[in-house]
Amino acid sequence: MSAVSRKMRKNFAGVLVAISLGIMVCFALVNLVLMAEPEDTDARGSGRISGHPRASHLRSSSPLKPASMKRSASSAVHYSNFVSTGSGGAGGGLHLHRLTSGHRHFVPPYRVVHLDFKGAPPNLAYLKEFMGLVAKAGANGILVEYEDMFPYWGSVANASALNAFTKEQIGELLEAARSSGLEVIPLIQTFGHLEHVLKLEEFVSLREVPRFPQSICPSKSASVNVITTMIDQVMSLHAGYSQFLHIGCDEVYQLGLCSQCRNKLKASAAAAASATSTASERRIMSPRDLFVQHVTTVAQYVKTRHRVQPIIWDDMLRSMSLADLAESGLGDLVEPMVWVYVEDIDHFVEGSSWGAYSNVFDNIWAASAFKGAFGERLFMPNVLRHYRY
């Protein structure tokens, strides 16, 4: 080999070493940025719920995604509607001065991690360790989606999987959360995503579409009976631990399709066409009205029977105008949890939706996802994709 060739190879190796060192320095700088603590001492969190007991939270989440995307680890924060400036009541929980006090970052009073337990949840020992970890990271609540892992009994006993938690284990979980300063918000699907119930032979008749176990028929009294039974059982084990109940209601794509719902819509149209109809009767009912009626029924039950605040996923509300939302009466019943699991939030939740929500609801939650919403098989999520100033 010539001296020139050896010299070129040495120079090439030197270039590679320089590039490698440059990359290592870049990664080190990125890690320093990610690890830097914010100036606001509240950002570290004590694991305790701060602010007004009804303080709200904002969270970023994504609409129009496949059902599997919602089944992910996610986080939620909650903001009050700043239009309301009072110090008490539903809209006064988060004071405006927290946005203008000179802190680098706004820290919402509720910082919640969503845990989806369906199928194969972590064991109790792991969950206890996990709760201590997220509390140290600044969370002060967990949103627990039990689905078939809750130990139902009586007429809905078969909705539980064979490896479901026991009542005693639920009690241990709640006590572990309390000792870590975490409020537990249970999540029960009450409209769509009810496969774990509607797949069972005894509940097939409650499906909106006979071939698919996704959505329950909102027009059958038996549907409401099943849902309220599940709510009663979940809340009986969470009494004293939770001031919120998430009732799901996302991605209810099958509406107004069963014979009973179709008959209700036809009757509304016939009444509107009648020469003797009143002004209210002249309004023709739509599938959206079926959705609002069912959510209203469930939310009213939760508030009056268990005296906790219902939360719903927001995606079914996004196509509603400000006038429709205001007329629905949902602003007095539920708090929407806006979910977008991608960076381009505006592509899914337009400014008009945020404006309508802020005018109708005192409190708005927002939810993002850090694992499972994309790259479902990734062992570790891409942190840089989620961490933004």
Steps between C-alpha positions, in 0.01 A plus 500: 500500500642842405579772750234722341231232547596448865490874560154526343369218720640670809334827400168321439519334840567836658194647335287214630631552853423872479147433377443245778621743764273768357198271519583408860526866595163573336334219692656621823366852440153365422501296820602806700208692354256217572626453854502870589246573772257785434533810713152455640546285809142377459610316185673237711171440676444362844259236382221694669200652333539876497259783446125500532339155549320548169801648321506404136762361262594522133640214303596445138360197322412382148172437326405276216755235582451126495350352814830334579670836527295603803614188678826648606682650789416868504504802725241763576497849643201717584435872458222724620321721254677832552190694389378443854700708746321424826679329785232239560274270303580272210674765295706663773737220582802615303598862555623715215805617693656158454553583133651842564714447809831481315536120499666346199231233471138487603436203728136385501351395832410152370773294334364155429643182348256277309539125561320254272461170684318290244636160406823465700555772761817529710492321833421687817860515626611665178209746506585607854859569395379676186269732693784612723707570190239710317425692820868594527488605135225751582175312440222533755240268351448183296217432256430127528323333208408163650280356224496119558753517785244632749340232726136542398237286671134411473332552163820639341746252652595358160631840391810426711789301358616188682817684606319812620608672818316400817311748716780477755760582234298802388504617861878454517540692175292791629686514829836491320387788280384698802829445682681631191281810487320385185129544446343208312254577219327180385403473133196298391400480135126569484426529126767395252793264562277263694633185334582337832127513585325473164705199390322297768198296398275649768556853366495442123148644479631838622731554204421791273607286204445125556821397323728733694550521881640853495208726596201453727150602392406826676125448451457185709433525871698179551809681369469766768443232765823321409701822493365634831566161662863517391528860620353411838744214550808699398403797713421278799869405513619855427281685750713750688786471250366671189325828423488430126370215284604474136209352300681461168255567212768522230485368144131411506482449126190279499203722576137486389542163330300252708125466442411672827722801430378522141139497618575782741653708221206424267249598768681829545489570126128413486424730793691782333297456181169514683291812445421516870857461622645746750822692446700243698343211310595657166866437580590167342708273723837388363744226606694774679194560718506131595859546612421810706197336662698194606793702637252720686329198656827347616652827620191598697502159667867536596451848643180433693567146620873515572561875520818498295585696185467308168774538237464394135738470205432796273519362144125457453452868588743644246252516214244684713462874460504737794122530476453122496731452798328773698156358419607146596533592868819294528685801636318458830567126517839391371858617458654419159841335479655606169725228365753535219786253473698673224703819475264677259220564748331766284451247223260308723364760742430826320498839663122515474475191722723653767292817483173309536637295790622809685158662466300195611716318757645639820780244500688329216747213520766426238673166438809394310657156463858400571486131416272280291335760275758438229771241467291272722783244514764748611656408831597863556314797345680775311540752781604784270171468315311582820726739686450854373541838663 
